[in-house]
Amino acid sequence: MNPAGLAAGLREIDRAGLYRRRRAAERQGGCVLAVDGQPLVDFCSNDYLGLAADSRVVAALQRGAERYGVGSGASHLVCGHSPAHHALEEELAEFVGRQRALLFSTGYMANLGVIAALARAGLVVEDRLNHASLLDGAQLAGARLKRYAHADAAACSGRLAGSHEALVVTDGVFSMDGDLAPVAQLAAVAGAAGAWLMVDDAHGLGVLGPSGGGVLELAGLGQAEVPVLVGTLGKAFGTYGAFVAGSADLIEYLIQRARTYAYTTALPPALAAATRTSLALARAEGWRRERLTALVRRFRQGAGRLGLDLMESATPIQPLRIGANEPALAASRELYRQGLLVAAIRPPTVPAGGARLRVTLNALHSDEQVDCLLEALAGLAQTIP
């Protein structure tokens, strides 16, 4: 594409109501962000447990930087693998009940690396609403990609018919809808077909289940039923990075064959040290999950009284369906004017005609802040189709 084509492409994106603009945000305390200098109550981050700015996590990061420096200096396989990385991997494996875990720099890199290493030119079967990184992983691996109707295990089974070796891949919690994958049914379908099941539980770990073990804890599934588990550290755990957990052989194979692990600089060890603290807090402070459950209930009950078209979700992700792009943008702008930060989600992140306000709740939100959002949405109710 030439420079003129770039300019034309940008104009077309803008005309379609799909232009994205960055805004400088700075945390002011609790759930308040200063965005371009304006204080706003944050209802769009994925810091579900409120750990990103916890003083104990911050202190652990500072101590880690004093001990290890800022950067790791190399990939894990050269000289970038620190004692903090190693200890965190062991603690993550124990947390999710698996033999071993392996750190990646981002969730996107984890998914690309794992699918490319395991699928190669084979068959990958994925939920139609999977995260972009999961779909891209199959395509970049050169695999045969088949997609099944959202959360439909029977449709997944149909896609597997006749296959001798395949990888079934699903999100645990779908990030734009907030609903859960039918992981027990998918595990049964994959097992019957001799396929492996991979679950990316980025939005479930730390949040769901009595101990924060995510959708697999809720379903009572372990390593035998779900051989590949992916989790991220930048959501409920409030730091940065990702991990893959599974059998000792799986992790050793990924060390040898996952290109996004071998050929990138390791996560800063100070971040690994901070994550060890946030993981311990997420496990010990169950009140954070209890608080989230109460806030979800409060928000959904209030939205129901207002007649708002919330999608079905029992997670902190509470999407308000709008449909067209421009009304979603207008609603987001009006909430911004009232001191509330709620993202308007538009295609291609969601299907065409599926634009929405994506409300996310945080364990540190007050009842008053949630009620303020509901009051603002009530004022918008007449303008939301």
C-alpha positions as a printed NumPy array, in Angstrom:
array([[  0.   ,   0.   ,   0.   ],
       [  1.336,   3.446,  -0.922],
       [  1.031,   6.645,   1.211],
       [ -2.123,   7.741,  -0.62 ],
       [ -3.669,   4.358,   0.079],
       [ -2.897,   4.725,   3.774],
       [ -4.664,   8.082,   3.919],
       [ -7.683,   6.731,   2.044],
       [ -7.812,   3.727,   4.334],
       [ -7.817,   5.943,   7.419],
       [-10.665,   8.043,   6.008],
       [-12.695,   4.896,   5.34 ],
       [-12.118,   3.647,   8.904],
       [-13.319,   6.987,  10.245],
       [-16.427,   7.059,   8.015],
       [-17.408,   3.601,   9.271],
       [-17.261,   4.754,  12.902],
       [-14.353,   2.393,  13.572],
       [-11.513,   4.839,  14.219],
       [ -9.621,   4.191,  17.453],
       [ -7.989,   7.004,  19.396],
       [ -5.542,   6.646,  22.254],
       [ -5.908,   8.692,  25.424],
       [ -3.296,   9.169,  28.119],
       [ -4.561,   7.642,  31.38 ],
       [ -2.976,   7.913,  34.817],
       [ -4.189,   6.154,  37.933],
       [ -5.249,   8.502,  40.726],
       [ -6.189,   5.916,  43.333],
       [ -8.781,   3.188,  43.657],
       [-10.851,   2.988,  40.492],
       [-10.265,   6.585,  39.394],
       [ -8.152,   7.416,  36.353],
       [ -7.105,  10.794,  35.037],
       [ -7.72 ,  10.566,  31.279],
       [ -6.307,  13.509,  29.353],
       [ -6.38 ,  15.301,  32.698],
       [-10.035,  14.538,  33.514],
       [-10.777,  12.301,  36.552],
       [-13.014,   9.389,  35.585],
       [-14.32 ,   6.312,  37.381],
       [-12.816,   3.402,  35.468],
       [-15.372,   0.857,  34.226],
       [-13.315,  -0.579,  31.374],
       [-10.045,  -2.053,  32.652],
       [ -9.426,  -5.752,  33.283],
       [ -7.919,  -5.188,  36.745],
       [-10.748,  -7.262,  38.197],
       [ -9.296,  -7.824,  41.674],
       [ -7.924,  -4.302,  42.085],
       [ -4.333,  -5.51 ,  42.446],
       [ -2.595,  -3.41 ,  39.793],
       [ -1.862,  -0.552,  42.205],
       [ -1.905,  -2.488,  45.49 ],
       [  0.869,  -1.116,  47.676],
       [  2.194,  -4.612,  48.445],
       [  2.52 ,  -5.466,  44.759],
       [  4.173,  -2.108,  44.068],
       [  6.643,  -2.708,  46.904],
       [  7.47 ,  -6.176,  45.541],
       [  8.152,  -4.645,  42.12 ],
       [ 10.455,  -2.072,  43.67 ],
       [ 12.353,  -4.7  ,  45.636],
       [ 12.624,  -6.825,  42.512],
       [ 14.063,  -3.932,  40.52 ],
       [ 16.605,  -3.249,  43.253],
       [ 17.712,  -6.893,  43.188],
       [ 17.493,  -7.749,  39.476],
       [ 17.524,  -4.402,  37.66 ],
       [ 14.889,  -3.34 ,  35.163],
       [ 15.299,  -5.567,  32.122],
       [ 16.107,  -9.285,  31.915],
       [ 18.748,  -8.652,  29.256],
       [ 18.111, -11.731,  27.113],
       [ 15.722, -14.533,  26.325],
       [ 14.999, -17.243,  28.869],
       [ 17.22 , -19.661,  26.935],
       [ 20.257, -17.372,  26.926],
       [ 20.661, -15.699,  30.323],
       [ 17.324, -14.008,  31.003],
       [ 15.773, -16.702,  33.216],
       [ 16.039, -15.469,  36.813],
       [ 15.249, -17.103,  40.165],
       [ 12.106, -14.918,  40.269],
       [ 10.911, -16.361,  36.944],
       [ 11.604, -19.898,  38.105],
       [  9.809, -19.462,  41.427],
       [  6.792, -17.852,  39.753],
       [  6.488, -20.719,  37.275],
       [  6.479, -23.222,  40.126],
       [  3.857, -21.238,  42.064],
       [  1.627, -20.841,  39.009],
       [  1.804, -24.577,  38.291],
       [  0.806, -25.351,  41.863],
       [ -2.014, -22.775,  41.712],
       [ -3.631, -24.347,  38.64 ],
       [ -2.861, -27.947,  39.678],
       [ -0.473, -28.855,  36.875],
       [  2.982, -30.335,  36.695],
       [  4.726, -27.321,  35.221],
       [  4.154, -23.789,  33.921],
       [  6.066, -21.664,  31.414],
       [  6.151, -17.86 ,  31.331],
       [  5.611, -15.9  ,  28.126],
       [  5.996, -12.162,  27.608],
       [  2.33 , -11.65 ,  26.616],
       [ -0.837, -13.678,  26.237],
       [ -0.765, -13.042,  22.498],
       [  2.741, -14.523,  22.267],
       [  1.729, -17.482,  24.423],
       [ -1.174, -18.362,  22.137],
       [  0.801, -17.895,  18.931],
       [  3.678, -19.979,  20.259],
       [  1.647, -22.827,  21.692],
       [ -0.645, -23.301,  18.705],
       [  2.245, -23.083,  16.233],
       [  4.253, -25.631,  18.226],
       [  1.403, -28.107,  18.716],
       [ -0.643, -27.763,  15.527],
       [  1.811, -26.988,  12.736],
       [  0.   , -28.026,   9.557],
       [ -2.634, -30.031,  11.424],
       [ -6.279, -29.329,  12.25 ],
       [ -7.269, -26.635,  14.735],
       [-10.933, -26.326,  15.735],
       [-11.935, -23.062,  17.408],
       [-14.951, -21.246,  18.812],
       [-16.162, -18.591,  16.389],
       [-15.805, -15.874,  19.049],
       [-12.308, -16.812,  20.198],
       [ -9.812, -14.042,  20.887],
       [ -7.856, -12.799,  17.875],
       [ -4.612, -14.286,  19.216],
       [ -6.098, -17.794,  19.145],
       [ -7.378, -17.418,  15.587],
       [ -4.123, -15.819,  14.449],
       [ -2.159, -18.636,  16.072],
       [ -3.858, -21.225,  13.873],
       [ -3.497, -19.158,  10.72 ],
       [  0.157, -18.313,  11.3  ],
       [  0.898, -21.97 ,  12.053],
       [ -0.38 , -22.907,   8.601],
       [ -2.96 , -25.158,  10.225],
       [ -6.332, -26.095,   8.789],
       [ -8.659, -23.886,  10.819],
       [-12.29 , -24.873,  11.352],
       [-14.581, -22.677,  13.456],
       [-17.71 , -23.831,  15.237],
       [-20.81 , -21.935,  16.394],
       [-20.206, -20.053,  19.621],
       [-20.173, -22.219,  22.765],
       [-21.683, -25.155,  20.848],
       [-19.953, -28.417,  21.791],
       [-22.077, -30.422,  19.357],
       [-20.963, -28.156,  16.509],
       [-17.37 , -28.634,  17.658],
       [-17.871, -32.397,  17.505],
       [-19.099, -32.064,  13.933],
       [-15.973, -30.153,  12.962],
       [-13.829, -32.935,  14.435],
       [-15.576, -35.739,  12.538],
       [-13.098, -37.879,  10.647],
       [-10.03 , -36.247,  12.147],
       [ -7.258, -38.374,  13.601],
       [ -5.352, -35.664,  15.422],
       [ -6.559, -32.158,  16.231],
       [ -6.304, -29.298,  18.688],
       [ -9.557, -27.843,  20.054],
       [ -9.093, -24.27 ,  21.258],
       [-11.432, -22.04 ,  23.241],
       [-11.465, -19.017,  25.489],
       [-12.556, -19.815,  29.035],
       [-14.403, -16.53 ,  29.517],
       [-15.187, -14.696,  26.292],
       [-13.721, -11.235,  26.706],
       [-16.364,  -9.229,  24.85 ],
       [-19.458, -11.232,  25.859],
       [-18.531, -12.263,  29.398],
       [-20.008, -15.75 ,  29.051],
       [-18.278, -19.046,  29.765],
       [-17.191, -21.772,  27.368],
       [-18.874, -25.166,  27.939],
       [-15.516, -26.627,  28.918],
       [-16.848, -29.896,  30.359],
       [-18.721, -30.708,  27.145],
       [-15.767, -29.64 ,  25.008],
       [-13.447, -31.855,  27.047],
       [-15.763, -34.808,  26.434],
       [-15.981, -34.068,  22.707],
       [-12.218, -33.634,  22.362],
       [-11.535, -36.799,  24.339],
       [-13.896, -38.836,  22.208],
       [-12.16 , -37.613,  19.048],
       [ -8.65 , -38.161,  20.381],
       [ -8.016, -34.404,  20.244],
       [ -6.306, -32.137,  22.739],
       [ -8.226, -29.31 ,  24.39 ],
       [ -6.552, -25.927,  24.947],
       [ -8.305, -23.326,  27.129],
       [ -7.198, -19.701,  27.329],
       [ -8.658, -18.624,  30.675],
       [ -7.267, -15.091,  30.608],
       [-10.435, -13.564,  32.061],
       [-11.359, -16.391,  34.435],
       [ -8.213, -17.116,  36.43 ],
       [ -8.149, -15.284,  39.734],
       [-11.807, -14.318,  39.337],
       [-13.927, -17.471,  39.111],
       [-14.076, -20.457,  41.41 ],
       [-13.712, -20.691,  45.193],
       [ -9.93 , -20.314,  45.027],
       [ -9.757, -18.312,  41.786],
       [ -8.896, -21.323,  39.662],
       [-11.128, -20.108,  36.825],
       [-13.538, -21.943,  34.563],
       [-11.733, -25.27 ,  34.96 ],
       [-12.1  , -25.123,  38.736],
       [-15.813, -24.406,  38.315],
       [-16.129, -27.401,  35.997],
       [-13.928, -29.7  ,  38.088],
       [-11.527, -30.343,  35.201],
       [ -7.804, -31.004,  35.503],
       [ -4.75 , -31.63 ,  33.394],
       [ -6.025, -34.955,  32.091],
       [ -9.18 , -33.429,  30.598],
       [ -7.614, -30.101,  29.52 ],
       [ -3.967, -30.72 ,  28.645],
       [ -3.165, -27.092,  27.733],
       [ -4.104, -24.137,  29.941],
       [ -3.14 , -20.542,  29.131],
       [ -3.457, -17.68 ,  31.587],
       [ -2.481, -14.032,  31.612],
       [ -0.99 , -11.994,  34.439],
       [ -2.139,  -8.522,  33.358],
       [ -5.795,  -8.93 ,  34.223],
       [ -6.907, -10.302,  37.611],
       [ -3.305, -10.498,  38.844],
       [ -2.654,  -6.865,  37.953],
       [  0.863,  -7.172,  36.496],
       [  2.012,  -8.245,  33.022],
       [  2.838, -11.34 ,  31.01 ],
       [  1.311, -14.78 ,  30.554],
       [  1.9  , -18.467,  31.162],
       [  1.097, -21.906,  29.821],
       [  0.57 , -24.803,  32.21 ],
       [  0.387, -28.531,  31.626],
       [  2.422, -31.711,  31.837],
       [  6.176, -31.703,  32.273],
       [  6.577, -33.052,  28.728],
       [  4.329, -30.334,  27.276],
       [  6.323, -27.553,  28.924],
       [  9.661, -29.064,  27.924],
       [  8.41 , -29.404,  24.334],
       [  7.324, -25.754,  24.279],
       [ 10.723, -24.674,  25.586],
       [ 12.25 , -26.45 ,  22.588],
       [  9.682, -25.564,  19.92 ],
       [  7.662, -22.419,  20.792],
       [  9.317, -19.694,  18.731],
       [  7.648, -16.864,  20.64 ],
       [  9.266, -18.218,  23.792],
       [ 12.732, -18.868,  22.397],
       [ 13.182, -15.728,  20.344],
       [ 12.109, -12.901,  22.602],
       [ 13.52 , -11.157,  25.655],
       [ 12.291, -12.628,  28.923],
       [  9.763, -10.791,  31.059],
       [ 11.546,  -8.367,  33.444],
       [ 12.374, -10.348,  36.58 ],
       [ 11.061,  -7.537,  38.805],
       [  7.628,  -8.101,  37.242],
       [  7.904, -11.801,  38.025],
       [  8.686, -10.888,  41.641],
       [  5.686,  -8.561,  41.79 ],
       [  3.44 , -11.242,  40.297],
       [  4.462, -13.704,  42.993],
       [  3.02 , -11.234,  45.505],
       [ -0.156, -10.553,  43.51 ],
       [ -0.736, -14.291,  43.032],
       [ -0.413, -14.848,  46.782],
       [ -2.839, -11.988,  47.47 ],
       [ -5.364, -13.241,  44.919],
       [ -5.314, -16.652,  46.567],
       [ -5.432, -15.428,  50.177],
       [ -7.923, -12.564,  49.878],
       [-11.09 , -14.321,  48.825],
       [-13.074, -11.206,  49.749],
       [-12.064,  -9.753,  46.381],
       [-13.962, -12.47 ,  44.482],
       [-16.883, -12.207,  46.917],
       [-17.   ,  -8.455,  46.378],
       [-16.996,  -8.9  ,  42.606],
       [-19.889, -11.341,  42.835],
       [-21.88 ,  -8.829,  44.89 ],
       [-21.122,  -5.995,  42.449],
       [-22.13 ,  -8.083,  39.435],
       [-25.42 ,  -8.893,  41.158],
       [-26.029,  -5.228,  42.057],
       [-25.269,  -4.025,  38.54 ],
       [-27.385,  -6.627,  36.778],
       [-30.35 ,  -6.114,  39.073],
       [-30.168,  -2.348,  38.548],
       [-29.835,  -2.717,  34.788],
       [-32.799,  -5.095,  34.762],
       [-34.967,  -2.511,  36.513],
       [-33.963,   0.007,  33.836],
       [-34.814,  -2.418,  31.021],
       [-31.27 ,  -2.304,  29.64 ],
       [-30.259,  -5.032,  27.182],
       [-27.391,  -6.652,  29.069],
       [-25.898,  -9.788,  27.557],
       [-25.943, -12.967,  29.645],
       [-22.881, -12.885,  31.887],
       [-22.159, -13.791,  35.502],
       [-18.597, -12.431,  35.266],
       [-17.216,  -8.907,  35.838],
       [-17.578,  -8.356,  32.069],
       [-21.041,  -6.845,  31.603],
       [-21.724,  -5.89 ,  27.963],
       [-24.639,  -3.587,  27.129],
       [-25.754,  -4.411,  23.612],
       [-26.369,  -1.395,  21.34 ],
       [-25.848,  -2.596,  17.755],
       [-24.709,   0.266,  15.535],
       [-21.324,   1.914,  15.9  ],
       [-22.284,   5.572,  16.187],
       [-24.859,   5.181,  19.01 ],
       [-22.307,   3.137,  20.973],
       [-19.697,   5.859,  20.508],
       [-22.194,   8.575,  21.456],
       [-23.153,   6.724,  24.637],
       [-19.496,   6.266,  25.592],
       [-18.824,   9.978,  25.007],
       [-21.784,  11.008,  27.169],
       [-20.645,   8.75 ,  30.007],
       [-17.17 ,  10.269,  29.675],
       [-18.723,  13.719,  30.014],
       [-20.344,  12.549,  33.252],
       [-17.051,  11.271,  34.673],
       [-17.425,   7.572,  33.78 ],
       [-14.999,   5.651,  31.57 ],
       [-16.789,   2.911,  29.621],
       [-15.407,   1.632,  26.33 ],
       [-17.485,   1.405,  23.155],
       [-16.541,  -1.899,  21.533],
       [-16.995,  -2.074,  17.768],
       [-16.098,  -4.376,  14.863],
       [-13.797,  -6.097,  14.127],
       [-13.457,  -6.781,  17.877],
       [-17.108,  -7.888,  17.815],
       [-19.241,  -9.007,  14.838],
       [-20.784,  -6.396,  12.547],
       [-23.923,  -4.979,  14.149],
       [-22.714,  -6.043,  17.596],
       [-21.35 ,  -2.752,  18.939],
       [-21.724,  -2.46 ,  22.704],
       [-20.668,  -0.74 ,  25.864],
       [-18.334,  -3.092,  27.697],
       [-18.701,  -2.442,  31.425],
       [-16.12 ,  -4.171,  33.616],
       [-16.333,  -4.283,  37.382],
       [-13.482,  -4.16 ,  39.88 ],
       [-13.392,  -5.413,  43.461],
       [-12.509,  -1.868,  44.546],
       [-15.602,  -0.234,  43.035],
       [-17.942,   1.186,  45.658],
       [-21.685,   0.628,  45.637],
       [-22.042,   4.37 ,  45.071],
       [-19.871,   4.256,  41.944],
       [-21.902,   1.398,  40.491],
       [-25.146,   3.22 ,  41.305],
       [-23.769,   6.354,  39.643],
       [-23.118,   4.377,  36.469],
       [-26.621,   2.917,  36.576],
       [-28.1  ,   6.396,  37.024],
       [-26.139,   7.641,  34.015],
       [-27.264,   4.659,  31.925],
       [-30.849,   5.369,  32.963],
       [-30.458,   8.834,  31.483],
       [-29.19 ,   7.287,  28.267],
       [-31.875,   4.599,  28.132],
       [-34.101,   6.59 ,  25.8  ],
       [-31.266,   7.006,  23.306],
       [-30.043,   3.391,  23.338],
       [-31.966,   1.283,  20.763]])
